[in-house]
């Protein structure tokens, strides 16, 4: 390590799933600024490739987009071959693919004596296909890339995997049981895999963002007609000591820390980046 900087990251190869999303794109930006060569994996290859071209031009670092389904192991294996061919051995994996769905979201927060007359607004109205989709995307979509790209890291004797969890993993939020359960599973898996890989030179950690506005949760937090905070959005801000939503850039420092040699004795942890939400008792 030189001058406690992130100089050790320069020239390394990183694969990031969900890399063309709001948070993923911000992570790609900071990775490239540190001299990391980046493979952006996303369902839509056109968006991933467009972002990669912009990043490559801006930072003069190799960056490519790949159309990949994180729920299809065969596709991931083919993508791995393409990434290695273009960029070389993979040193870092960021599992950023995830999200929620209206189909896995209840209309009401809790059942009471009135709402029991319309059970479809709560737990009993959840669509199994929606619940399965959200759970698979967040958990299986973390497990499979770790299996495919982690294999080469273990063989080479070095590497870093960073999973993107959520503060929902600690205390499940109302309305979103599938997302909360899946992120809780990500935390458990992070710890398990960290122990499993501990003697191989591959570290596994996670970041748990607090409340960030994304394309998946905007419908819950911002009123589409007025642009104001919804009642739920106001609750969140009231219970976040910094009284604001996180910006994608707020995750960048934690990410660089976890993938660099600065944290080389750290594995199996989940770091909250939440504006104080987890520290606040509500009064």
C-alpha positions in Angstrom: 0.0 0.0 0.0 1.4 3.4 -1.0 0.6 6.4 1.3 -2.6 4.7 2.4 -4.1 5.3 -1.0 -6.1 3.0 -3.3 -3.1 2.7 -5.6 -3.2 -1.1 -5.3 -6.5 -1.1 -7.3 -5.0 0.3 -10.4 -5.1 -2.3 -13.3 -7.3 -4.8 -11.5 -10.3 -6.2 -13.2 -13.8 -5.9 -11.7 -17.1 -7.4 -12.7 -20.2 -5.6 -11.4 -23.7 -7.0 -11.9 -26.5 -4.5 -12.2 -23.8 -2.2 -13.3 -26.0 0.1 -15.5 -28.4 0.9 -12.7 -28.4 4.2 -10.7 -26.2 2.8 -7.9 -24.2 0.5 -10.1 -23.3 3.3 -12.5 -21.9 5.4 -9.6 -19.8 2.4 -8.5 -18.5 1.9 -12.0 -17.5 5.6 -12.1 -15.4 5.4 -8.9 -13.8 2.1 -9.9 -12.7 3.6 -13.2 -11.4 6.7 -11.4 -9.2 4.4 -9.4 -7.8 2.8 -12.5 -9.8 -0.4 -12.3 -10.8 -2.1 -15.5 -14.5 -2.8 -15.4 -16.9 -5.3 -16.9 -20.5 -3.9 -16.6 -23.0 -6.7 -16.5 -26.7 -5.9 -17.0 -29.8 -7.4 -18.6 -29.7 -4.8 -21.3 -26.4 -4.9 -23.2 -27.1 -1.7 -25.0 -27.3 0.3 -21.8 -24.3 -1.4 -20.3 -22.2 -0.8 -23.5 -23.3 2.8 -23.7 -22.2 3.5 -20.1 -19.0 1.6 -20.7 -18.1 3.8 -23.7 -18.7 6.9 -21.7 -16.6 5.7 -18.8 -13.8 4.5 -21.0 -13.6 7.9 -22.7 -13.8 9.9 -19.5 -11.2 7.9 -17.5 -9.1 6.3 -20.3 -9.5 2.9 -18.7 -10.8 -0.3 -20.3 -14.5 -0.8 -19.7 -16.9 -3.0 -21.5 -20.7 -3.8 -21.2 -22.1 -7.3 -21.3 -25.7 -8.4 -21.6 -26.1 -11.0 -18.8 -28.8 -12.7 -16.8 -27.6 -13.2 -13.2 -30.1 -16.0 -12.8 -28.7 -18.1 -15.6 -25.5 -19.9 -14.7 -24.7 -20.9 -18.3 -24.9 -17.3 -19.5 -22.7 -16.2 -16.6 -20.1 -18.8 -17.5 -20.1 -17.5 -21.1 -19.8 -14.0 -19.9 -16.9 -14.9 -17.7 -15.1 -16.2 -20.7 -15.7 -13.0 -22.6 -14.6 -10.8 -19.7 -11.4 -12.7 -19.3 -10.7 -12.6 -23.0 -11.1 -8.8 -23.1 -9.8 -7.7 -19.7 -7.9 -10.6 -18.1 -8.3 -12.4 -14.8 -11.1 -11.1 -12.6 -10.0 -9.7 -9.2 -13.2 -8.2 -7.9 -16.8 -9.0 -8.0 -19.6 -6.6 -7.0 -23.0 -8.2 -6.8 -25.2 -5.2 -7.4 -28.1 -6.7 -9.3 -31.3 -6.5 -7.2 -34.5 -4.6 -6.7 -38.1 -4.8 -5.6 -41.4 -5.2 -7.5 -45.0 -3.9 -6.9 -46.2 -7.5 -7.2 -44.2 -8.3 -4.0 -45.4 -5.2 -2.2 -48.5 -5.1 0.1 -50.9 -2.1 -0.3 -51.1 -1.6 3.5 -48.5 -1.7 6.2 -50.4 -3.8 8.8 -53.6 -5.6 9.2 -56.2 -4.3 11.6 -59.9 -4.9 12.5 -61.0 -3.0 9.4 -58.5 -4.3 6.8 -59.2 -8.0 7.6 -62.3 -7.5 5.5 -60.1 -7.0 2.5 -57.2 -9.4 3.0 -55.9 -8.9 -0.6 -54.5 -5.5 0.4 -52.0 -7.3 2.8 -49.9 -10.4 3.0 -52.6 -12.7 1.5 -52.7 -10.6 -1.7 -49.1 -11.0 -2.6 -48.4 -12.6 -5.9 -46.2 -15.6 -5.6 -44.6 -15.0 -9.0 -43.7 -11.5 -7.8 -42.3 -12.7 -4.5 -40.3 -15.4 -6.2 -38.9 -12.9 -8.8 -37.7 -10.5 -6.1 -36.2 -13.2 -3.9 -34.4 -14.8 -6.9 -33.1 -11.6 -8.2 -31.6 -10.4 -4.9 -30.4 -13.7 -3.4 -29.9 -16.2 -6.3 -28.6 -13.3 -8.3 -25.9 -12.9 -5.7 -25.2 -16.6 -5.2 -24.7 -17.6 -8.9 -22.3 -14.8 -9.9 -20.3 -15.6 -6.7 -20.2 -19.2 -7.8 -19.1 -18.5 -11.4 -16.6 -15.6 -10.8 -15.5 -16.8 -7.4 -14.2 -20.0 -8.8 -11.4 -18.3 -10.7 -10.6 -16.1 -7.7 -10.2 -19.1 -5.5 -8.0 -20.8 -8.0 -5.7 -17.8 -8.3 -5.5 -17.3 -4.5 -6.8 -13.7 -4.3 -9.9 -11.7 -4.8 -12.6 -9.6 -3.2 -16.4 -10.1 -3.4 -18.7 -7.3 -2.3 -22.5 -8.0 -2.0 -25.0 -5.2 -2.0 -27.4 -5.8 0.9 -29.8 -3.3 2.5 -30.8 -2.0 5.9 -34.0 -3.9 5.4 -31.9 -7.0 6.1 -31.7 -6.1 9.8 -35.2 -5.0 10.5 -37.8 -5.8 7.8 -39.7 -2.8 6.5 -43.5 -3.0 6.2 -44.9 -3.7 2.7 -41.8 -5.4 1.2 -41.4 -8.9 2.7 -39.7 -10.5 -0.3 -37.0 -7.8 -0.6 -36.4 -7.8 3.1 -36.2 -11.6 3.3 -33.9 -11.8 0.3 -31.5 -9.1 1.7 -31.4 -10.9 5.0 -30.4 -14.0 3.2 -27.6 -12.0 1.4 -26.2 -11.0 4.8 -26.2 -14.6 6.0 -24.7 -15.9 2.7 -22.0 -13.2 2.9 -20.9 -14.5 6.3 -21.0 -18.1 5.2 -19.0 -17.6 2.1 -16.5 -15.4 3.9 -15.7 -18.3 6.3 -15.7 -20.8 3.4 -13.2 -18.8 1.4 -11.2 -17.4 4.3 -8.1 -19.5 3.7 -8.1 -19.1 -0.1 -7.1 -15.4 -0.2 -10.6 -14.4 -1.3 -12.5 -12.0 1.0 -16.3 -11.6 1.0 -18.1 -8.5 2.5 -21.2 -6.5 2.0 -22.6 -3.0 2.0 -26.0 -2.3 3.4 -27.3 1.0 2.0 -30.0 2.9 3.9 -32.5 4.8 1.9 -31.5 5.7 -1.6 -33.9 6.7 -4.4 -33.8 4.1 -7.2 -36.0 3.1 -10.1 -37.3 0.2 -8.0 -38.4 2.1 -4.9 -39.3 5.5 -6.3 -43.0 4.6 -6.6 -43.2 4.0 -2.8 -41.3 7.1 -1.7 -42.3 9.9 -4.2 -45.8 10.9 -5.2 -45.8 10.6 -9.0 -48.3 13.5 -9.4 -46.9 16.1 -7.0 -43.3 15.1 -6.7 -43.6 15.4 -2.9 -42.7 12.7 -0.4 -45.3 10.1 0.2 -46.4 9.4 3.8 -43.9 6.5 3.7 -41.1 8.7 2.4 -41.7 11.2 5.1 -41.5 8.4 7.7 -38.1 7.4 6.4 -36.7 11.0 6.4 -38.1 11.5 9.9 -36.3 8.4 11.1 -33.0 9.2 9.4 -30.9 11.5 11.6 -29.3 13.1 8.6 -32.8 13.9 7.3 -32.1 13.0 3.7 -31.9 10.2 1.2 -28.5 8.8 0.4 -26.8 9.8 -2.9 -25.2 7.0 -5.0 -21.8 8.7 -4.5 -22.2 8.1 -0.7 -21.4 4.4 -1.3 -18.2 5.0 -3.2 -15.7 5.3 -0.3 -17.0 2.2 1.5 -16.7 0.2 -1.8 -13.1 1.2 -2.4 -12.2 0.5 1.2 -13.6 -3.1 1.0 -12.0 -4.0 -2.3 -8.6 -2.5 -1.6 -5.7 -3.9 0.5 -6.4 -1.3 3.1 -9.0 -3.8 4.4 -7.0 -7.0 3.7 -7.8 -8.5 7.2 -11.5 -7.8 6.9 -13.9 -10.4 5.7 -17.5 -11.5 6.6 -18.8 -8.0 7.6 -21.8 -5.9 6.4 -21.2 -2.2 6.6 -24.3 0.1 7.0 -24.3 3.3 4.9 -27.5 4.8 6.2 -27.2 8.4 7.5 -27.6 7.1 11.0 -30.9 5.2 10.5 -29.7 2.1 12.3 -28.5 4.2 15.3 -31.8 6.0 15.8 -34.4 4.8 18.3 -37.2 6.9 16.9 -37.3 9.5 19.7 
